[in-house]
Amino acid sequence: MEIKNLMLFRLGLLILALNGVSSATLSPTGINYEVVALMAIKLNLRDPYNVLENWDSNSVDPCSWRMVTCTADGYVSALGLPSQSLSGTLSTSIGNLSYLQSVLLQNNAISGSIPATIGKLEKLGTLDLSNNTFSGEIPASLGDLKNLNYLRLNNNSLTGACPESLSKIGGLSLVDLSFNNLSGSLPKISARTFKVVGNPLICGPKASNNCSAFFPEPLSLPPDGLKAQSDSGSKGHHVAVAFGASFGAAFFIILFMGLLVWWRYRRNQQIFFDVNDNIHGRPALDWTRRKRISLGTARGLVYLHEQCDPKIIHRDVKAANILLDEDFEAVVGDFGLAKLLDHRDSHVTTAVRGTVGHIAPEYLSTGQSSEKTDVFGFGILLLELITGQKALDFGRAANQKGVMLDWVKKLHQDGKLSLLVDKDLKGNFDRIELEEMVQVALLCTQFNPLHRPRMSEVLRMLEGDGLAEKWEASQMIKTPKLRSCDNDNPPQRYSDFIEESSLVLEAMELSGPR
């Protein structure tokens, strides 16, 4: 009898303990505030793939719901819904999830304003609303998030000034406000990385009283010839900009970018990246930096293709036209061959312009250029980053000139991708990332331009979203037969290959006078 009473007593204590945890978020009427808040968020969102299907208003415990993470005490600590094709608006009820530490809603199509109630989430450390269509101003209440570490609001349609309150947050590692429509002066934000690229109306910090449309991390779109020099006394400046059929806004965009280049050049903050010499006067680029360069270049081309008005085709994407700043952030350069994109014309030119080895086959044969022309060039650029070689400096045998792409396809089919990697890396690279970068490069360089992805899709794939599906679909497409490659004569720069080179080629330019 005593044993039975003891067991009943212990069972009662357990029930009381569980009730204490579950009742922490319950109202006097038994309603869970977090369930109410999450259901309000669900109701405001359109969910075409039913990822929120098991969010049930009759539930008293949301910790079992998809995309919801809870603390050991049973409080909702993270809301992770990235890349779920969600649209609609973000409910102000998110501010009632007072234990939230992470909100990840990037890569959706959520619109409307950013709820000011987010500023009530005192424990929030990560807020990522990037790559949506949020509009309106950035709420000043975000400055109340004292524990905020990462803030990404880039690639939206936000307007107005960057709130001064953000300067009060001391522990920020990253603030990315790039590619919005922000204006006005920038507060002095203490984040280690602060990006405002793609906001042409942004001014300098208030203390500098500089409102000349320059900002700390500009998307510099410099023309050829503005190579950084070790001798800072050089006075020569050359700004070449591309003029097209559209004058007005297009003239302002390109001239403005040219002025940005001149400014950065004067401050000696840009160096050319060259796959042959890596960075002039510096050690070889490690794998992480090469990956960062590929992402930065992709973002720059997305801006030109999809966010400029009018849109711009670069037409000469190659490693020599990628510049690096002091933090090895990549910016796209050389606009001497750029073309303003007007969908009313056919983009046919009688003079093919570009660099041999980087020119898309349809452009070379028909003179027809499009955004997919740049996508092809970017694919070759990825291979240059991986191999450390220019496309035309592929190998030492005469029959290997210009066949880097075929060689990569052959090694990929044989499962020998490690042979592609620049030997200067000494084997220090991520093999999974290598496989992914090669797959992206091969998708970008497909023979039919209709089969190539858009640059925004390329960027998402490099960031780890949607590559597997794209690659699987591409394998169903019949491709032209590969030319044979001489396995006994591999390129000298690649891992485990011989070092001498009997062939040195300079990239051949097909451009006319600039």
Secondary structure, DSSP 8 states (H G I E B T S, - for coil): -HHHHHHHHHHHHHHHHHHHHHGGGB-TTS-BHHHHHHHHHHHHEE-TT-TTTT--TT-S-GGGSTTEEE-TTS-EEEEE-TTS--EEE--GGGGG-TT--EEE--SSEEEE---GGGGG-TT--EEE--SSEEEEE--GGGGG-TT--EEE--SSEEEE---GGGGG----SEEE--SSEEEEEE-----SEEE-TT-TEEEEEGGGT--SS--SS------TT----S-TT-----------S--HHHHHHHHHHHHHHHHHHHTT--EEEETTTEETTS----HHHHHHHHHHHHHHHHIIIIISSSEEE-S---GGGEEE-TT--EEE---TT-EEE-TTS--B-SS--SBTTTS-HHHHHH-B--HHHHHHHHHHHHHHHHHSS-GGG--SSGGGTT-HHHHHHHHHHTT-GGGGSBGGGTT-S-HHHHHHHHHHHHHHT-SSGGGS--HHHHHHHHTTSSHHHHHHHHTTS---------TTS--TTBTTS----S------B-----
